[in-house]
Amino acid sequence: MTVGIDWFAFVQVFIAAILAASTVVTFYAIGLRLLVRAGRVPVVVPATFTDALTVMTAKEQKRAAKAAKKAARKNPLSAAQKRVALVGAYCSFVVCGLVVLGGLLLILFNH
């Protein structure tokens, strides 16, 4: 009994994985950038784990939140431009979700 490798199928999977990963990363980065331009700077409080060091202290968290509010006030865009940037950010996140959903559907139904 010999085991054969379908190299064409391997290359297809490799190319699909690279394209999907780069698409998700690109659109997520674009979405975050547009979200910041829209004045909605995401400030994420780090999770605390038992017996683990916290990444940010409470003082650093307050400073980051204050800096985010200050950046939102200094935004030179008009209200309409901010709204367009926000819609663009949400569309970018939707594209990321659709790529992930498409990958899951390929895995589930293309066996």
N, C-alpha and C positions, 0 to 999 in steps of 0.2 A: 504494500500500500504506500503510495507516495502522496505527499501533500504539495499541492500547487498553489501558488499565490497569483491572484489576478491583479497584476500590477496596474492595469488601466483603472480598475475600480479603486485601488489605493490612491492613485493620482487624483481621481475625481473627488474622493473624500478629502484629501489634503487641500486641494484648491478650494473646495466649498467651505472648509473650516477656516482657511485663511481669509477668504472673502467675507464670510459672516462675521468673524472676529474684528476685522478691520472696519467693517461697516458699523458695527455696534459701538466700537470705541470712537470712531469719527463722529457719528451723530450724537453720542452722549456728550462728547467734548463741545460740539457746536451748541447743543441744548444748554449745557451749563454756562457757556459764554453768553448766549442770548438771555438766559435767566438773570445773570449778573447785570447785563446791559439794561434789562427791564427794571432794575432796581430791587430785585428779589434775591439778595445774596443769601445763599443757603449756609446757615451756621448750624453745624451738627455737634451736639453735645456728645462727647465720647461715652461709651458704655463703661460701667464699672463692673469689674469682675472680682470675685472672691479671691483673695490672695494674689492679686495682680496689681501692678503699678498703673495709675491712671496716666493717660497721655497728657492731659491738660489739667491744670489746677483750676479751682473755681475763679481765681483772679484772672487767669488767662482766658477763661470762657467769657467773663464779663467784658474783658478788653476786646475780644473778637466780636462780640455782639455789638459793642459800641462802635467799633470800626466799620462794621457792616451797615449800621444805621447812618453813619457819617458818609459813607460811600454812596448810599442810596440818595441822600440829600444833595450831594454834589453832582448828580447825574445831569449831563447837559442835554439830554434828549427831551423832546416834547412829550406830552401825554400820549399822542397818537403813535409816536415812534416807540414809546415804551410798550404800548399795547401790541404793536406789530412784532416787537422783539419777544414779548411774552407768548404770543400765538406761535411764533417760529420755534421757540424753545419747546413748547408742548408738542408741536408737530415732530420735532426731532426726537423727543422721548417716545412718541408713538411709533416712529420708524424703528427705533431700537426694540420696542416690544414686539412689533410685527416680525422683525428678523428672528428674534428668539422664538416666537410662536411658530414661524415657518420652519425653523430647525427642528422644533419638537414634533411638528406634523410630519416632517420627512422621516424622522426616526420612528414614529409610531405607525405610519401607514405605508412606508416604502421599504418593506423588508423582503 
